[in-house]
Amino acid sequence: MAGKFDAAIKDLMWRGMPALLGLLVKTPIARILSPDFSVVKERRPDLLAEMVDRGLLHLEFQAQDARRIEWRMLDYYGEFGNRYDGVPVTQIVIYLGEKRSRMQTSIDHPNLSFSFQLIHLSDIDPTPLLDSPSPDDAVLAILCRNGNTRQNIRRILMRLAELDPGMRRDAAARLVILAQLRRAVPAVVEEVEAMGNITFDIKDHPVLNDIFEKGVVEGIGRGRLEGELLGEARGRAETLLRLLRKRFGAVPDTVVERVHAAGIEDLDRWADAVLDAPSLDTVFEPSKH
């Protein structure tokens, strides 16, 4: 019966009911909007963890500013509250970029007050990360600015040298990928070459095939690496295509050609849009922020 009543009321409401609306709110109604909010939406937080006090910790990582991220974080908060019975959620966006972020971190509406933390990883002291027993912490230290970058790279590599060859290779690959955010790939490669007694095999790693082109990076051994030899744009294009295929399945040839023809700025913007775009086409919509 409740369903019948609900349907009847909704039918009346969408037909107008101007007197009732006038009683509910004093501001005149301009128009009735469509009630269709049925969208396909997939939310995958970068990290969600339960803390010892039973609260939740939610982390999102951003390499560049994201438009309307405050509403996305609120959306996450609602999802977590619904699934985990309204437990408190600590939300932090960790910004990986070089420039200062201009992202909004709060919503202040008459009936809503919401905020989250924004932390620039470049502001974090790298010492605890470098001293951590976790090699993943050490790799993240490449993005910290408080310290000597070259010295930090040496300490990171010494930490990774303790791993078995397979784990060392993968960790070093992650280091090179993150080093692109600080334009530090040449320094990483030079320091790897300087540790001649320890093998990292980063130039043979499948993820880095498009960054290090075999037979071309001859300048590494002399302590220098020309920027054009990194194949940086090509590497980012292939990474973006892998993300697109994983997210949306087969990618049309026209999209593949567009990606390979794009510059680094567009590639970075599209890669940042992949996880939240509802369709393949929307990944390539112009940024509106």
C-alpha positions as CSV (number, residue, x, y, z in Angstrom):
1,M,0.0,0.0,0.0
2,A,2.8,2.4,0.9
3,G,4.1,2.1,-2.7
4,K,0.7,3.2,-4.1
5,F,0.5,6.2,-1.8
6,D,4.0,7.1,-2.7
7,A,3.2,6.9,-6.4
8,A,0.0,9.0,-6.0
9,I,1.8,11.7,-4.0
10,K,4.6,11.9,-6.5
11,D,2.2,12.1,-9.4
12,L,0.4,15.1,-7.7
13,M,3.7,16.8,-6.8
14,W,5.1,16.6,-10.3
15,R,1.9,18.0,-11.7
16,G,2.5,21.2,-9.7
17,M,0.9,21.5,-6.3
18,P,1.8,25.3,-6.2
19,A,-0.1,26.0,-3.0
20,L,1.7,23.3,-1.0
21,L,5.1,24.4,-2.3
22,G,4.2,27.9,-1.3
23,L,3.5,26.7,2.2
24,L,6.8,24.8,2.4
25,V,9.1,27.6,1.2
26,K,8.7,31.3,0.9
27,T,10.9,31.6,-2.2
28,P,8.8,31.2,-5.4
29,I,9.5,28.1,-7.5
30,A,10.9,28.9,-10.9
31,R,10.5,25.5,-12.5
32,I,10.2,21.8,-11.7
33,L,13.4,19.9,-12.5
34,S,13.7,16.4,-13.8
35,P,13.7,13.7,-11.1
36,D,15.9,11.4,-13.1
37,F,19.3,11.1,-11.3
38,S,19.9,7.5,-12.5
39,V,23.6,7.5,-13.4
40,V,26.2,4.7,-13.6
41,K,28.7,5.7,-10.9
42,E,31.6,3.7,-9.6
43,R,33.5,4.9,-6.5
44,R,36.8,3.4,-5.6
45,P,38.7,5.2,-2.9
46,D,42.4,5.3,-3.2
47,L,42.6,4.0,0.4
48,L,40.0,3.2,3.1
49,A,41.1,1.8,6.4
50,E,39.5,1.2,9.8
51,M,41.4,2.8,12.7
52,V,41.7,1.4,16.2
53,D,39.0,3.7,17.5
54,R,36.7,2.1,14.9
55,G,36.6,5.3,12.8
56,L,37.5,5.3,9.1
57,L,40.5,6.8,7.3
58,H,39.9,7.8,3.7
59,L,42.9,8.9,1.5
60,E,42.8,10.3,-2.0
61,F,45.9,11.1,-4.0
62,Q,45.9,13.8,-6.6
63,A,48.7,14.6,-9.0
64,Q,46.9,17.8,-10.2
65,D,43.9,19.9,-9.2
66,A,40.6,18.2,-9.6
67,R,37.5,20.3,-10.3
68,R,34.7,20.1,-7.7
69,I,36.7,17.6,-5.6
70,E,34.9,18.8,-2.4
71,W,31.6,17.3,-3.8
72,R,33.3,14.1,-4.7
73,M,34.7,13.8,-1.2
74,L,31.2,14.5,0.3
75,D,29.9,11.8,-2.0
76,Y,32.4,9.4,-0.6
77,Y,31.5,10.4,2.9
78,G,27.9,9.6,2.3
79,E,28.8,6.2,0.8
80,F,30.9,5.3,3.8
81,G,28.3,6.5,6.2
82,N,25.6,4.4,4.6
83,R,27.8,1.3,4.4
84,Y,29.4,1.5,7.8
85,D,26.5,2.8,10.0
86,G,27.6,6.4,10.2
87,V,31.0,6.0,11.8
88,P,33.2,9.1,11.7
89,V,35.4,9.4,8.7
90,T,38.8,11.2,8.5
91,Q,39.3,12.3,5.0
92,I,42.6,13.5,3.6
93,V,43.5,14.5,0.0
94,I,47.3,14.1,-0.5
95,Y,48.5,16.4,-3.3
96,L,51.5,15.1,-5.2
97,G,52.0,18.0,-7.6
98,E,54.8,20.6,-7.5
99,K,52.7,23.8,-7.6
100,R,50.4,24.7,-4.7
101,S,47.0,23.3,-5.1
102,R,43.9,25.5,-5.4
103,M,41.4,22.8,-4.8
104,Q,38.4,23.7,-2.5
105,T,38.5,21.8,0.8
106,S,35.1,22.7,2.2
107,I,31.4,23.2,1.5
108,D,29.6,25.9,3.4
109,H,25.9,25.9,2.6
110,P,23.0,27.1,4.8
111,N,22.1,23.5,5.5
112,L,25.5,21.8,5.0
113,S,29.0,22.2,6.5
114,F,31.6,19.8,5.2
115,S,35.4,19.8,5.0
116,F,38.4,17.6,4.5
117,Q,42.1,18.0,4.9
118,L,44.5,18.8,2.0
119,I,48.1,17.9,2.5
120,H,50.9,18.7,0.1
121,L,53.3,15.8,0.1
122,S,56.1,18.2,-0.8
123,D,55.7,19.8,2.6
124,I,56.2,16.6,4.5
125,D,59.6,15.9,6.2
126,P,61.1,13.0,4.3
127,T,63.1,11.7,7.3
128,P,60.3,9.4,8.8
129,L,59.6,8.0,5.3
130,L,63.3,7.3,4.7
131,D,63.7,5.7,8.1
132,S,60.5,3.6,7.7
133,P,61.0,-0.2,7.4
134,S,58.5,-0.1,4.5
135,P,60.1,0.4,1.1
136,D,56.9,2.0,-0.1
137,D,57.4,4.8,2.4
138,A,60.9,5.3,1.2
139,V,59.8,5.6,-2.4
140,L,57.3,8.3,-1.5
141,A,60.1,10.4,-0.1
142,I,61.1,11.3,-3.7
143,L,58.1,13.7,-3.6
144,C,59.2,15.5,-0.4
145,R,60.9,18.8,-1.0
146,N,62.2,19.3,2.6
147,G,65.7,18.1,2.1
148,N,68.4,17.3,-0.5
149,T,66.8,15.6,-3.4
150,R,70.0,13.8,-4.6
151,Q,70.8,12.7,-1.1
152,N,67.2,11.4,-0.6
153,I,67.4,9.4,-3.8
154,R,70.6,7.7,-2.6
155,R,68.9,6.8,0.7
156,I,65.9,5.5,-1.1
157,L,68.0,3.3,-3.4
158,M,70.0,2.0,-0.4
159,R,66.7,1.0,1.2
160,L,65.5,-0.7,-1.9
161,A,68.8,-2.5,-2.3
162,E,67.8,-4.6,0.8
163,L,64.9,-6.2,-1.1
164,D,65.0,-9.3,-3.2
165,P,65.7,-8.7,-6.9
166,G,62.0,-8.9,-8.0
167,M,60.7,-6.6,-5.3
168,R,63.7,-4.3,-5.8
169,R,63.0,-4.0,-9.5
170,D,59.3,-3.2,-9.0
171,A,60.0,-0.7,-6.2
172,A,62.6,1.1,-8.4
173,A,60.1,1.3,-11.2
174,R,57.6,3.0,-8.9
175,L,60.4,5.4,-7.9
176,V,61.1,6.3,-11.5
177,I,57.4,6.8,-12.2
178,L,57.0,9.2,-9.2
179,A,60.3,10.9,-10.0
180,Q,58.6,12.3,-13.2
181,L,56.4,14.5,-10.9
182,R,59.6,16.2,-9.7
183,R,61.6,16.1,-12.9
184,A,64.1,13.9,-11.1
185,V,64.2,10.9,-13.5
186,P,67.8,11.8,-14.7
187,A,69.0,12.0,-11.1
188,V,67.5,8.6,-10.2
189,V,69.0,7.0,-13.3
190,E,72.4,8.5,-12.5
191,E,72.3,7.3,-8.9
192,V,71.2,3.8,-10.0
193,E,74.2,3.7,-12.4
194,A,76.5,4.8,-9.6
195,M,75.5,1.8,-7.5
196,G,77.2,-0.6,-9.9
197,N,77.4,-3.4,-7.4
198,I,73.6,-3.6,-7.0
199,T,71.3,-4.4,-10.0
200,F,68.0,-2.7,-10.3
201,D,67.1,-3.6,-14.0
202,I,64.8,-0.6,-14.2
203,K,65.5,-0.1,-18.0
204,D,64.1,-3.6,-18.6
205,H,61.0,-3.2,-16.5
206,P,57.8,-3.5,-18.7
207,V,56.2,-0.5,-17.1
208,L,59.2,1.7,-18.1
209,N,59.8,0.4,-21.6
210,D,58.5,3.7,-23.0
211,I,60.6,5.8,-20.7
212,F,63.9,4.1,-21.3
213,E,64.4,3.2,-24.9
214,K,67.2,0.6,-25.2
215,G,70.2,1.6,-27.1
216,V,69.3,5.3,-26.9
217,V,70.0,6.3,-23.3
218,E,73.7,6.1,-23.7
219,G,74.2,9.4,-21.7
220,I,73.2,7.6,-18.5
221,G,76.7,6.2,-17.9
222,R,78.2,9.6,-18.2
223,G,76.0,11.0,-15.5
224,R,73.6,12.9,-17.7
225,L,70.4,12.0,-19.5
226,E,68.9,14.2,-22.2
227,G,65.2,14.9,-21.6
228,E,64.2,14.0,-25.1
229,L,65.6,10.5,-24.7
230,L,63.2,9.6,-21.9
231,G,60.3,9.1,-24.3
232,E,58.3,10.8,-21.6
233,A,55.2,11.7,-23.7
234,R,55.2,8.3,-25.3
235,G,55.4,6.6,-21.9
236,R,52.5,8.6,-20.5
237,A,50.4,7.9,-23.6
238,E,50.9,4.1,-23.2
239,T,50.1,4.4,-19.4
240,L,46.9,6.3,-20.2
241,L,45.9,3.7,-22.8
242,R,46.4,0.9,-20.3
243,L,44.2,2.7,-17.8
244,L,41.5,3.4,-20.4
245,R,41.4,-0.3,-21.4
246,K,41.3,-1.5,-17.8
247,R,38.5,1.0,-17.1
248,F,36.4,0.9,-20.3
249,G,37.5,-2.2,-22.2
250,A,38.5,-1.9,-25.9
251,V,39.7,1.5,-27.0
252,P,38.9,2.7,-30.6
253,D,41.7,3.4,-33.0
254,T,40.7,7.0,-33.2
255,V,41.2,7.4,-29.4
256,V,44.6,5.6,-29.6
257,E,45.7,8.0,-32.3
258,R,44.5,11.0,-30.3
259,V,46.4,9.9,-27.2
260,H,49.6,9.3,-29.1
261,A,49.4,12.7,-30.7
262,A,48.7,14.6,-27.4
263,G,51.1,16.6,-25.4
264,I,52.1,15.9,-21.8
265,E,49.7,18.4,-20.3
266,D,46.7,16.8,-22.0
267,L,47.9,13.3,-21.1
268,D,48.2,14.2,-17.5
269,R,44.7,15.8,-17.4
270,W,43.1,12.8,-19.1
271,A,44.9,10.3,-16.8
272,D,43.6,12.2,-13.8
273,A,40.0,12.0,-15.2
274,V,40.0,8.3,-16.0
275,L,38.8,7.0,-12.6
276,D,35.9,9.3,-12.2
277,A,34.7,9.6,-15.8
278,P,31.4,7.8,-16.4
279,S,32.3,7.0,-20.0
280,L,35.3,6.9,-22.3
281,D,34.2,10.1,-24.1
282,T,33.9,12.1,-20.9
283,V,37.6,11.5,-20.2
284,F,38.5,13.9,-23.0
285,E,36.0,16.6,-22.2
286,P,37.7,20.0,-21.7
287,S,38.6,20.9,-18.1
288,K,36.2,23.4,-16.6
289,H,38.1,24.5,-13.5
